[in-house]
Amino acid sequence: MNSIRGLWVAVIVTAGLFVAFSGGGLAWLGGTPVPLAVLAGAGGFAGFVGLALAVMTFLARTQD
């Protein structure tokens, strides 16, 4: 896992960007003002990436 950890981080961040754009866009389409929609997207990004990196770290430590 250590040799490809950077690749997994890149995949997680890319997926997080998709989650952020989707969340912000759907919030905006639902009538939320743009600044709050941006915050909704940022919250989705932070939550997704934080959880995914925590799972990745947990799995890497259990393999050692």
Beta strands, then each sheet from edge to edge (+ up, - down):
end
